[in-house]
Amino acid sequence: MGFEITTLDSGMRVVTDAIEGVESAAVGVWVDVGARDEPVELNGISHLLEHMAFKGTERRDAMAIAQEIEDVGGHVNAYTSREHTAFFARVLKDDVPLAVDMLSDILQHSTFLEDELEKERWVVMQEIAQVHDTPDDLVFDLFQEKAYPDQPLGRSILGTSKGVEGFQRASLADFQSRFYTADSMILSAAGAVDHDAIVAMAESQFGNLRRRNGHVAEAAVYGGGGVEHEDDVEQVHLIMGFDGVGYRDPDYFPIQVLTGALGGGMSSRLFQEVREKRGLAYSIFAFHSSYVDGGLFGVYAGCADEDAAEVAVLVADELKRATDGISESELNRARTQIKAGLLMSRESTSTRCENAARQILIHGRHLPQDEIVERLDAVTTADMRRCAERLFCNSQPTVSTIGPKAGLGQHERIAARFA
């Protein structure tokens, strides 16, 4: 029992995380392709392809795809990120062969029928419209675009309505053929699974996949600056961010702990200073998003129009104050929160399935829980100070703002505090 990995002759990797005492399994395929792999004219095609995978194959129509999994009490879903696309199912242990067969079918034999494509284009366009109607979502897209200007990593995962409307069946088929290859796909399973049986299923179901012809995603180049979107909404939505680090950077774990100390919970500095002491925001938190070759640290706050300027200054000052040091108690609290989340996630077959696949895609190997805990335990207050200086000293911030006109105009004021 436990973690095992096998690489098939085709180059496809199969990873399993067998768990004693459970009756179900999570099974999925993670593909090493996402929005950052798209040229500008194909922005959004990874996401549309994810949708279309469930709209019919040579053996199953859309209804059969939904019914076959739900007939056995399971469910199937998918998501697209900037670097990966994932398709996964949760089923009882006896239905794992069905789940693998279903995943194989939708990833290799989708028909992309024109009538289904027309309907799904409209569904995705509504999804795009919904983001534009949701300021606390849109502000993140604006932030991403300003942080990584004129490059795939800065573009929306969903694409644009105009672009999605123009995608044709041939474009989807060509993109799938190019990127959905054996060496870019990982079959991951966790729960009541047998490694050798999953390997045999993978060889049977995915044995004809070819290898990829050397694609390298465009490197991440941080830009920064300010972007404002005037809108007649009740709150100002503000993100203040900075150039961060990638998954493989030596400072990845220290910065995760620093992020928690600054804005990871009710006891964090930002929550206490902005919400608890002053009552200036209902929602405020810090985040750090990593990629294979870069990352973004950011703080989101939603506040009243008349409080936006004060909130922006308070956040900036708290970040700058972190360069003077984080206390031992703050470090221990943030580290314990991360470790608790890690341990709690071990109780979920779905999370363990995803973590196994993502670790192989990112690191090329499995990161044992003990190794992650050891890296977290090694973080010191000196690391916290050094990482704060790396993020916030002489830095170009990225500031995205949505709200009434009076709450805008924050970037220049904020940038001056980090010069």
C-alpha positions in Angstrom: 0.0 0.0 0.0 1.1 3.6 -0.5 2.5 5.6 -3.4 3.8 3.8 -6.6 4.7 5.1 -10.0 5.2 3.3 -13.4 6.2 4.8 -16.7 4.7 3.0 -19.7 6.7 2.3 -22.9 4.7 5.1 -24.5 6.0 7.6 -21.9 2.7 8.0 -20.0 3.1 7.9 -16.3 0.8 6.0 -13.9 0.8 6.9 -10.3 -1.3 5.4 -7.5 -1.8 6.2 -3.8 -3.5 3.1 -2.3 -5.3 3.9 1.0 -6.4 1.2 3.4 -9.9 1.1 4.8 -11.7 3.0 2.1 -14.4 1.8 -0.4 -14.0 4.4 -3.1 -11.4 5.7 -5.5 -10.5 8.9 -7.2 -9.2 8.4 -10.8 -8.0 11.1 -13.1 -5.8 12.2 -16.0 -3.8 15.3 -15.7 -2.5 16.8 -19.0 0.5 19.1 -19.1 -1.2 21.8 -21.1 -3.1 24.9 -20.1 -3.8 28.5 -21.0 -0.1 29.5 -21.0 0.5 27.1 -23.9 -1.9 28.9 -26.2 -0.9 31.4 -28.8 -3.0 34.5 -28.7 -5.3 33.4 -31.5 -6.1 30.2 -29.6 -6.6 31.8 -26.1 -9.3 29.9 -24.4 -9.1 26.7 -26.5 -7.8 24.5 -23.6 -10.9 25.4 -21.6 -13.3 24.9 -24.5 -11.7 21.5 -25.2 -12.2 20.5 -21.6 -15.9 21.3 -22.0 -16.2 19.5 -25.3 -14.6 16.3 -24.0 -17.9 15.5 -22.3 -20.1 16.2 -25.4 -19.8 12.9 -27.2 -17.3 10.3 -28.4 -17.4 7.6 -31.0 -19.0 5.2 -28.5 -21.0 7.5 -26.2 -23.1 10.6 -26.6 -23.2 13.4 -24.0 -26.1 11.8 -22.1 -24.4 8.4 -21.9 -21.2 10.0 -20.5 -23.2 11.5 -17.7 -25.5 8.5 -17.1 -22.9 5.7 -17.0 -21.0 7.3 -14.2 -24.0 8.4 -12.3 -25.7 5.0 -12.7 -23.0 3.6 -10.4 -23.2 6.5 -7.9 -20.1 8.2 -9.1 -19.4 11.6 -10.6 -17.0 13.0 -13.2 -15.6 16.5 -13.7 -12.8 18.5 -15.1 -10.9 21.9 -14.8 -8.5 24.0 -16.8 -5.7 26.0 -15.2 -2.9 28.1 -16.6 -0.5 25.1 -16.8 -2.6 21.9 -16.6 -6.0 20.4 -17.7 -7.5 17.7 -15.5 -10.3 15.2 -16.0 -11.3 13.0 -13.0 -13.9 10.7 -11.6 -14.9 9.5 -8.1 -16.4 6.0 -8.0 -16.7 3.0 -5.8 -13.8 0.6 -6.0 -15.5 -2.0 -8.2 -16.2 0.8 -10.8 -12.6 1.9 -11.3 -12.4 0.1 -14.7 -15.4 2.0 -15.9 -13.9 5.3 -14.8 -10.6 4.6 -16.6 -12.5 3.5 -19.7 -14.6 6.7 -19.6 -11.5 8.9 -19.2 -9.8 7.1 -22.1 -12.8 7.5 -24.3 -13.4 11.3 -23.8 -9.6 12.1 -24.1 -9.0 10.1 -27.2 -12.2 9.7 -29.1 -14.2 12.9 -28.8 -16.1 13.7 -31.9 -16.5 17.5 -31.5 -19.9 17.4 -33.3 -20.7 20.8 -34.8 -24.1 21.1 -33.0 -22.6 20.3 -29.7 -19.7 22.7 -30.4 -22.2 25.5 -31.2 -24.0 24.9 -27.9 -20.9 24.8 -25.8 -19.4 27.9 -27.4 -22.5 29.7 -26.1 -22.1 28.1 -22.6 -18.5 29.3 -22.4 -19.4 32.8 -23.6 -22.0 32.9 -20.8 -19.3 31.9 -18.4 -17.1 34.7 -19.6 -19.9 37.2 -19.3 -20.5 36.0 -15.7 -16.9 36.8 -14.8 -17.3 40.3 -16.2 -20.4 40.6 -14.0 -18.5 39.4 -10.9 -16.0 42.1 -9.9 -14.3 40.0 -7.3 -13.5 37.5 -10.1 -12.7 40.0 -12.8 -10.2 41.9 -10.6 -8.0 38.7 -10.5 -8.0 38.5 -14.3 -7.0 42.1 -14.6 -4.3 41.5 -12.0 -2.9 38.5 -13.9 -2.9 40.4 -17.2 -1.0 43.4 -15.8 1.5 41.2 -13.9 2.3 39.2 -17.1 1.6 41.6 -20.0 1.5 40.6 -23.6 2.2 36.9 -22.9 0.1 33.7 -22.5 0.5 33.5 -18.8 -1.3 36.8 -18.4 -4.4 36.0 -20.5 -7.7 34.7 -19.2 -8.1 30.9 -19.0 -11.6 31.3 -20.4 -10.4 33.4 -23.4 -12.6 36.1 -25.0 -16.1 35.8 -26.4 -14.9 36.8 -29.8 -12.1 34.2 -29.8 -14.3 31.4 -28.5 -17.0 32.2 -31.1 -14.4 31.6 -33.8 -13.0 28.2 -32.7 -13.8 25.5 -35.2 -13.9 21.7 -34.9 -10.5 21.4 -36.7 -8.9 23.7 -34.2 -10.0 21.6 -31.3 -8.9 18.4 -32.9 -5.5 19.8 -33.9 -4.9 21.2 -30.4 -5.8 17.9 -28.8 -3.6 15.9 -31.2 -0.7 18.2 -30.5 -0.9 18.3 -26.7 -2.8 15.3 -25.4 0.2 12.9 -25.9 1.5 10.0 -23.8 4.5 11.8 -22.2 2.3 14.8 -21.3 -0.4 12.8 -19.5 -0.5 11.3 -16.1 -3.1 8.7 -15.0 -3.5 9.1 -11.2 -5.6 7.0 -8.8 -6.0 7.1 -5.1 -8.1 5.2 -2.6 -9.2 1.6 -3.0 -6.9 0.9 -6.0 -4.3 -1.7 -7.0 -1.3 -0.3 -8.8 -0.7 -3.3 -11.1 -4.3 -3.3 -12.1 -4.3 0.4 -12.9 -1.1 0.0 -14.9 -2.7 -2.8 -16.9 -5.8 -0.6 -17.6 -3.5 2.3 -18.7 -1.6 0.1 -21.1 -4.9 -1.2 -22.6 -6.8 2.1 -22.7 -4.0 4.6 -23.6 -1.5 2.3 -25.3 -1.8 4.0 -28.7 -0.9 7.5 -27.6 2.0 9.1 -29.4 4.7 11.3 -27.9 4.7 15.1 -28.1 6.8 17.0 -30.6 8.8 19.3 -28.2 6.7 22.3 -27.1 8.1 24.7 -24.6 5.8 27.3 -23.0 6.8 30.9 -23.3 8.8 31.9 -20.2 7.1 34.0 -17.5 8.2 37.6 -17.5 6.8 39.7 -14.7 5.8 43.3 -15.6 3.7 45.0 -13.1 1.9 48.4 -13.0 -1.6 49.6 -12.4 -4.9 48.8 -14.0 -8.3 50.3 -13.1 -11.8 49.4 -14.2 -14.5 51.9 -13.3 -17.8 50.2 -12.4 -21.0 51.1 -10.7 -20.6 48.6 -7.8 -21.0 49.0 -4.1 -17.5 48.1 -3.1 -14.0 48.7 -4.4 -12.2 45.4 -5.2 -8.4 45.8 -4.9 -5.5 43.5 -5.4 -1.9 44.5 -4.6 0.7 42.1 -5.7 4.4 41.4 -6.5 6.7 39.1 -8.4 6.7 35.8 -6.6 8.5 32.4 -7.0 7.9 29.2 -8.8 7.3 25.8 -7.3 10.9 24.7 -7.5 12.4 27.9 -6.0 14.2 27.4 -2.7 12.0 30.1 -1.2 8.8 28.4 -2.1 8.0 27.0 1.3 9.2 30.0 3.3 7.0 32.3 1.1 4.0 30.0 1.6 4.5 30.4 5.4 5.0 34.2 5.1 1.8 34.4 3.1 -0.1 32.6 5.8 1.4 34.9 8.5 0.4 38.0 6.6 -3.0 37.1 5.4 -3.9 33.4 5.8 -6.5 33.5 8.5 -8.3 35.4 11.2 -5.2 35.7 13.3 -3.0 37.0 10.4 -1.6 40.5 10.4 -3.8 41.9 7.6 -7.0 40.4 8.9 -6.4 41.8 12.4 -5.2 45.2 11.3 -7.7 46.0 8.5 -10.8 44.1 9.6 -10.7 43.5 13.3 -9.1 46.7 14.6 -10.5 49.1 12.0 -13.5 47.4 10.4 -12.5 48.6 7.0 -13.1 45.4 5.0 -15.2 42.3 5.2 -12.9 40.2 3.0 -9.1 40.5 3.0 -6.5 37.8 2.5 -3.1 37.1 1.0 -2.3 34.5 -1.6 0.7 33.2 -3.5 0.2 31.5 -6.9 3.2 29.5 -8.2 4.0 28.3 -11.7 6.9 26.2 -12.9 9.0 29.3 -13.6 7.5 32.1 -11.5 4.7 33.2 -9.3 2.7 36.0 -7.9 2.2 37.2 -4.3 -0.9 39.2 -3.7 -3.4 40.7 -1.3 -7.1 41.0 -2.1 -9.4 43.4 -0.2 -13.0 44.4 -0.7 -13.9 47.7 1.0 -16.2 50.7 0.8 -15.4 53.3 -1.8 -14.5 55.9 0.7 -12.1 53.6 2.5 -10.2 52.4 -0.5 -7.3 54.8 -0.1 -6.8 54.0 3.6 -7.0 50.3 3.0 -4.4 50.4 0.3 -2.0 52.3 2.5 -2.6 50.0 5.5 -1.9 46.9 3.3 1.2 48.5 1.8 2.5 49.4 5.3 1.8 46.0 6.7 3.8 44.3 3.9 6.7 46.7 4.3 6.6 46.1 8.1 7.1 42.4 7.4 10.7 43.3 6.2 11.4 44.1 9.9 10.6 40.6 10.8 7.9 38.0 11.6 7.8 36.8 15.2 8.4 33.2 16.2 4.8 32.9 17.3 3.5 34.2 14.0 5.8 31.8 12.1 4.7 28.8 14.2 1.0 29.7 13.8 1.2 30.0 10.0 3.3 26.9 9.7 0.9 24.9 11.8 -2.0 26.0 9.7 -0.3 24.8 6.5 0.7 21.5 8.1 -2.8 20.9 9.4 -4.2 21.5 6.0 -1.7 19.1 4.5 -2.6 16.4 7.0 -6.4 17.0 6.6 -6.0 16.6 2.9 -4.7 13.1 3.4 -8.2 12.1 4.3 -9.5 12.9 0.8 -9.0 10.4 -2.0 -9.7 13.2 -4.5 -7.0 15.5 -3.0 -4.5 12.7 -2.8 -5.2 11.8 -6.4 -4.7 15.4 -7.6 -1.6 16.0 -5.4 0.1 12.9 -6.8 -0.4 13.9 -10.4 0.6 17.6 -9.8 3.8 16.6 -8.0 4.9 14.4 -10.9 4.1 17.1 -13.4 5.8 19.9 -11.5 8.7 18.1 -9.8 9.1 14.9 -11.8 8.8 12.9 -8.6 6.6 12.3 -5.6 7.1 14.6 -2.6 6.5 12.5 0.5 4.5 14.1 3.3 7.5 13.8 5.6 9.7 15.7 3.2 7.1 18.6 2.9 6.8 18.7 6.7 10.6 18.8 7.1 10.8 21.7 4.7 8.2 23.6 6.5 9.8 22.9 9.9 13.1 24.2 8.5 11.7 27.7 7.9 13.1 30.3 10.3 12.2 33.9 11.2 15.4 34.9 9.3 13.9 33.2 6.2 10.7 35.2 6.8 12.6 38.5 6.9 14.7 37.6 3.9 11.7 36.6 1.8 9.8 39.7 2.8 12.7 41.8 1.6 12.8 39.8 -1.6 9.2 40.4 -2.3 8.7 44.0 -1.1 12.0 45.9 -1.2 12.6 48.0 -4.3 9.7 46.2 -6.0 7.4 47.1 -8.8 3.8 46.3 -7.5 0.9 45.2 -9.6 -2.3 46.9 -8.5 -5.7 46.1 -10.1 -8.8 47.9 -8.9 -12.5 47.7 -9.8 -15.0 50.1 -8.4 -16.5 53.7 -8.4 -14.2 56.4 -9.7 -13.4 57.8 -6.3 -11.9 54.5 -5.1 -9.5 54.2 -8.1 -6.1 55.8 -8.6 -4.2 53.6 -6.0 -1.2 52.4 -8.0 1.0 55.5 -8.0 0.5 56.0 -4.3 1.3 52.4 -3.6 4.2 52.2 -5.9 5.9 55.1 -4.2 5.9 53.2 -0.9 7.8 50.3 -2.4 10.4 52.3 -4.4 
